[in-house]
Amino acid sequence: MRKRFSILLLGFSIQLSAINYTEPVHDTAHVQKKDTSLGSFFRRGHFHGHSRTYFMATDNSGSLTDFHAMAFGLGIGYETPRKHGFSIGLSGYFIYNIFSSDLAAKDPSSKQSNRYEIGLFDVGNPSNHKDLDRLEDLYLRYGNDRSYLKFGKQHIRTPFINPQDGRMRPTLVEGLLGEFNEVKNLTLNLGLLYSVSPRSTVEWYSIGESIGKYPLGVGPDGTVSGYAGHTESDWLALFGASYKIGNKVKVELWDQYVDNIFNTGLAQVTSEFSLKKGSKYKLITGTQLITQTAVNEGGNPDSTKAYFGPNNSSLTYGFRLGLRNEKKWSITFNFTEITNQGRYLMPREWGRDPFFTFMPRERFEGYGESKAFNAVFSMPIPKSKFKFDLGYGYYFLPDVKDPNLNKYGFPSYTQFNFDLRYKFEKALDGMDLQFLYVYKGGIGESYGNSKYVINKINMSLYNLILNYQF
């Protein structure tokens, strides 16, 4: 199917480019007629493309296996101009494995597989280096510059389903999405989805099938989770409302209902206030609350195969306090707590954490009775096109031998991130370069077992990414 799509997209592009772009010659004695041909209509559409080159390397401690990989990807998309409010969009993308270590091999001592680099390709098939193309967008859009409805395959960005732009391509969804901005300062989001193509995969799956493509962790009883391929869910509904009070306060409410599995609600208030009139410094604040409850049997009547146990629920809250110097630097101090009520669960296949304490290349999902603290400093380098972020955090998790509250057997850890970016201009406008270094140090007990260490703590992760969008 994907190869057929690639051929179709290439053929479609060639056909459009082959249309005669030269205006026809007319008798100057007559008024030139408006070109109403189909070719003229398509020429007013919008082509866009994205190339991405990504080098990643993991340096594990001691004799534990190290990994590396380099990937190149290229995609092209097209959206027709609007006609009576309607437009059609389509896009596709392919990925090529330039070189890599053996991503299917397991570390001899821990018996654990590669965790990070495989995400550049296909997590379902680590040996797949060739068949890495994907139909991404194929939708019908109706709307204007303020509001729209889109039906079909498309990109998405919500607190719980989002691009999670840490590998080659984002998570995509299929269904109906809408955004409405008809009331001043109020944005409403609605969605009804029935299919997902997770990041680091090349296929499309039903809602239930999409859960379990990433590592499963363990169930509350300590055995390997059995929900992969056994989670029953046909659809997902979401609602979001965002209201701005002046230019200072933003209030957000979100609810995500996953058929037959669980429901998640989020309430968040963020703000930026000047410390005094005319001051260039602004105070940053944030408060967040997330609740979860099971729906029916949590995905399967057999509790050993359920994703979200029928008796599970969770409560998470967080805070942010910071300072921003307009157009210069900002610093934030963040806190998140998942209470002992139960595990906070959200399929990692769908997106990154919405927590204030989120730091790239790690998640705070799958745990209960956990606390996180971090600080993030951001600053553009004066008289240059460079910008850097520094982040450091403490993540206190339950004991690795407590499967009821620690799904992935992850010890408590510290994390340091250094993120440096450069944005090109002029002839290379649209290109940006990013270097991200991550170090995670262990502060929790690993009991001398390397499976609690490899790809988790006492390790460095190097990322070098070159993007070009046109």
Buried (B, 14 or more C-beta within 10 A) or exposed (E): EBEEBBEEBEEBEEEBEEEEEEEEEEEEEEEEEEEEEEEBEBEEBEEEBBBBBBBBBBBBBEEBBBBBBBBBBBBBBBBBBBEEEEBBBBBBBBBBBEEBBEBEEEBEBBEBBBBBBBBBBBBBBBEBBEEBBBBBBBBBBBBEEEBBBBBBBBBBEBBBBBBBBBBBBBBBBBBBBBBBBEEEEEBBBBBEBBBBBBBBBBBBBBBBBBBBBBBBBBBBEEEEBBBBEBBBBEBBBBBBBBBBEEEBBBBBBBBBBBBBBBBBBBBBBBBBEBEEEEEEEBBBBBBBEBBBEBBBBBBBEEBBBBBBBBEBBBBBBBBBBBBBEEEEEBBBBBBBBBBEBBBBBBBBBBBBBBBBBBBBBBBBBBBBBBBBBBBBBBBBEEEEEBBBBBBBBBBBBBBBEBBBBBBBBBBBBBBBBBBBBBBBEEEEEBBBBBBBBBBBEBEBEBEEBBBBBBBBBBBBBBBBBBBBEE
